[in-house]
Amino acid sequence: MNRNIEKRNELLAQKVIRGLESRNMAGYYAENREKALEIALSLIPEGSSVTMGGCVSAREIGLVDALKSPAYHFIDRDQYEDKRAAMLLAYDADVYLASANAMTEDGVLVNIDGNANRVSAIAQGPRKVIFIVGMNKVCDDVDGAMKRARNVAAPINAQRFNLSTPCAKTGSCMNCKSPDTICCQFLITRFSRHKDRIHVILVNDNLGF
């Protein structure tokens, strides 16, 4: 990555981290994927039960592979025939892994969901939530973050799941009410009532969608 971009990302990340701290959330900056993995594992004690939704970013930094070690109890919903049962286990997990569809420079996290298992677990249940967020997802404000979530993240996810939504065909949000829509639930996380519950690792890389 260009050194000027790296410097910009580092400075912007520090601003985001200050915003997170003002919202009772913890922020960290990782200069690469390897450092992000190191930070994430430092936040997950051995023996912890860990699960996640469809967090591509966690896979991209190697975190999912690392958690499949016998040192952790990784709840892999892909291994469950009953997906709902696996999703329900998330609410009592020690750690929940997530990313954000977008976030703001002052530390507000924005997520949209179809089944709502991901946004509901972020909001309540797991004892700790760890976000892996590429710097490509940082936006100016909530309005910009919502636009990114709806016009970048949602169409890409609709396409990768082969859903029949207007955005999968046009590449941008049509504010649809399609049966396949994944924009059913919107979660804006602006503050954490519980200190040390939400941790956000900002990664100097393009991760996820």
C-alpha positions as CSV (number, residue, x, y, z in Angstrom):
1,M,0.0,0.0,0.0
2,N,1.2,3.5,-0.8
3,R,2.9,5.1,2.2
4,N,0.8,8.3,1.9
5,I,-2.4,6.2,2.1
6,E,-1.0,4.3,5.1
7,K,-0.2,7.5,6.9
8,R,-3.7,8.9,6.1
9,N,-5.3,5.7,7.4
10,E,-3.3,5.8,10.6
11,L,-4.2,9.4,11.4
12,L,-7.9,8.7,10.5
13,A,-7.9,5.6,12.7
14,Q,-6.7,7.6,15.7
15,K,-9.7,9.9,15.2
16,V,-12.0,7.0,15.0
17,I,-10.5,5.5,18.1
18,R,-11.0,8.7,20.0
19,G,-14.7,8.7,18.9
20,L,-15.1,5.0,20.0
21,E,-13.6,5.8,23.4
22,S,-16.0,8.7,23.9
23,R,-18.8,6.1,23.2
24,N,-17.6,3.6,25.9
25,M,-16.1,1.3,23.2
26,A,-12.5,0.3,22.7
27,G,-10.6,0.9,19.5
28,Y,-7.3,-0.5,18.1
29,Y,-5.3,0.2,14.9
30,A,-3.6,-2.6,13.0
31,E,-1.1,-1.7,10.3
32,N,-1.8,-5.0,8.5
33,R,-3.8,-8.2,8.6
34,E,-1.2,-10.0,10.7
35,K,-1.3,-7.3,13.4
36,A,-5.1,-7.4,13.3
37,L,-5.0,-11.1,14.0
38,E,-2.6,-10.6,16.9
39,I,-4.8,-8.0,18.5
40,A,-7.9,-10.1,18.0
41,L,-6.4,-13.1,19.7
42,S,-5.2,-11.0,22.6
43,L,-8.8,-10.1,23.3
44,I,-10.0,-13.7,23.3
45,P,-8.9,-15.8,26.3
46,E,-8.2,-19.4,25.6
47,G,-11.2,-21.6,26.5
48,S,-13.7,-18.9,25.3
49,S,-16.8,-19.8,23.3
50,V,-16.7,-17.8,20.1
51,T,-19.1,-17.5,17.2
52,M,-20.0,-15.1,14.5
53,G,-22.4,-14.3,11.6
54,G,-21.1,-14.2,8.1
55,C,-18.0,-12.1,8.9
56,V,-15.8,-12.1,5.8
57,S,-13.3,-9.8,7.4
58,A,-12.6,-12.2,10.3
59,R,-11.8,-14.9,7.7
60,E,-9.7,-12.6,5.6
61,I,-7.3,-11.9,8.5
62,G,-7.0,-15.6,9.4
63,L,-9.0,-15.3,12.7
64,V,-11.5,-18.1,11.9
65,D,-8.7,-20.6,11.1
66,A,-6.9,-19.6,14.3
67,L,-10.0,-20.1,16.4
68,K,-10.5,-23.6,15.2
69,S,-7.7,-24.6,17.5
70,P,-8.6,-26.9,20.4
71,A,-7.7,-23.9,22.6
72,Y,-11.1,-22.3,21.8
73,H,-14.7,-23.4,21.5
74,F,-15.5,-22.1,18.1
75,I,-19.2,-22.5,17.2
76,D,-19.2,-22.9,13.5
77,R,-22.7,-22.5,12.2
78,D,-21.7,-24.0,8.9
79,Q,-21.3,-27.3,10.7
80,Y,-24.8,-27.2,12.0
81,E,-27.7,-28.7,10.1
82,D,-30.0,-26.7,12.3
83,K,-28.8,-23.1,11.5
84,R,-31.3,-21.5,13.9
85,A,-29.9,-23.6,16.8
86,A,-26.4,-22.4,16.0
87,M,-27.6,-18.8,15.8
88,L,-29.2,-19.0,19.2
89,L,-26.0,-20.2,20.7
90,A,-24.5,-16.9,19.8
91,Y,-26.5,-15.0,22.5
92,D,-24.7,-16.9,25.3
93,A,-21.2,-16.9,23.7
94,D,-18.2,-15.3,25.4
95,V,-17.2,-13.6,22.2
96,Y,-19.0,-12.6,19.0
97,L,-17.1,-11.7,15.9
98,A,-18.5,-9.1,13.5
99,S,-17.6,-6.4,11.1
100,A,-19.5,-3.3,10.2
101,N,-21.2,-2.5,7.0
102,A,-19.9,1.0,7.6
103,M,-18.8,3.3,10.4
104,T,-18.3,7.0,11.0
105,E,-15.2,9.0,11.7
106,D,-16.5,9.7,15.2
107,G,-17.1,6.0,16.1
108,V,-20.7,5.2,15.2
109,L,-21.2,1.6,13.8
110,V,-23.8,0.9,11.1
111,N,-25.1,-2.5,10.2
112,I,-27.9,-3.9,8.2
113,D,-29.3,-7.5,8.3
114,G,-31.8,-9.8,6.7
115,N,-32.4,-12.5,9.4
116,A,-31.3,-10.1,12.2
117,N,-29.3,-12.7,14.0
118,R,-26.1,-10.6,13.5
119,V,-27.5,-7.2,14.5
120,S,-29.4,-8.7,17.5
121,A,-26.2,-10.4,18.8
122,I,-24.3,-7.1,18.4
123,A,-26.9,-5.3,20.4
124,Q,-27.4,-7.8,23.2
125,G,-26.3,-11.2,24.4
126,P,-22.6,-12.1,23.9
127,R,-20.3,-11.0,26.6
128,K,-17.9,-9.4,24.2
129,V,-18.2,-8.2,20.6
130,I,-15.1,-7.8,18.5
131,F,-15.4,-5.9,15.2
132,I,-12.8,-6.4,12.4
133,V,-13.2,-3.3,10.2
134,G,-11.1,-2.4,7.1
135,M,-10.4,1.3,6.7
136,N,-12.4,1.2,3.5
137,K,-15.6,1.2,5.6
138,V,-15.0,4.5,7.4
139,C,-17.3,7.3,6.3
140,D,-17.7,10.9,7.2
141,D,-21.0,10.6,9.1
142,V,-24.0,8.5,9.7
143,D,-25.7,9.5,6.5
144,G,-22.6,8.5,4.5
145,A,-22.3,5.3,6.5
146,M,-26.0,4.4,5.7
147,K,-25.4,5.1,2.1
148,R,-22.4,2.9,2.0
149,A,-24.2,0.1,3.8
150,R,-27.2,0.2,1.4
151,N,-25.3,1.0,-1.9
152,V,-22.1,-0.9,-1.5
153,A,-22.4,-3.7,1.1
154,A,-26.0,-4.7,0.5
155,P,-25.7,-5.2,-3.3
156,I,-22.5,-7.1,-3.1
157,N,-23.9,-9.4,-0.4
158,A,-27.1,-9.9,-2.4
159,Q,-25.0,-10.9,-5.4
160,R,-22.8,-13.3,-3.5
161,F,-25.8,-15.0,-2.0
162,N,-27.5,-15.1,-5.4
163,L,-30.6,-13.2,-4.1
164,S,-33.2,-11.9,-6.4
165,T,-33.2,-8.3,-5.3
166,P,-33.2,-5.1,-7.5
167,C,-29.8,-4.1,-6.0
168,A,-28.3,-7.4,-7.2
169,K,-29.2,-6.4,-10.7
170,T,-28.5,-2.7,-10.6
171,G,-25.6,-2.5,-8.1
172,S,-27.4,0.1,-5.9
173,C,-30.2,0.3,-3.4
174,M,-33.7,0.6,-4.8
175,N,-35.3,0.7,-1.4
176,C,-37.1,-2.5,-2.3
177,K,-39.6,-4.7,-0.4
178,S,-38.4,-7.9,-2.2
179,P,-38.9,-11.1,-0.3
180,D,-35.2,-11.6,-0.7
181,T,-34.2,-8.2,0.7
182,I,-31.3,-8.3,3.2
183,C,-32.1,-4.8,4.4
184,C,-34.7,-5.8,6.9
185,Q,-33.1,-4.6,10.1
186,F,-30.9,-1.5,10.6
187,L,-28.7,-1.2,13.7
188,I,-26.8,2.0,14.6
189,T,-24.5,1.5,17.5
190,R,-23.7,5.0,18.9
191,F,-22.8,4.0,22.5
192,S,-22.1,0.9,24.6
193,R,-23.7,0.9,28.0
194,H,-21.4,-1.9,29.1
195,K,-17.8,-0.9,29.2
196,D,-15.3,-3.4,27.7
197,R,-18.0,-5.2,25.7
198,I,-17.4,-3.7,22.2
199,H,-13.9,-3.7,20.7
200,V,-13.2,-2.4,17.2
201,I,-10.0,-3.3,15.4
202,L,-9.4,-0.9,12.5
203,V,-7.2,-2.6,9.8
204,N,-5.1,-0.7,7.3
205,D,-6.5,-2.8,4.4
206,N,-9.6,-3.2,2.3
207,L,-11.6,-5.9,4.1
208,G,-15.1,-7.3,3.5
209,F,-17.7,-5.4,1.5
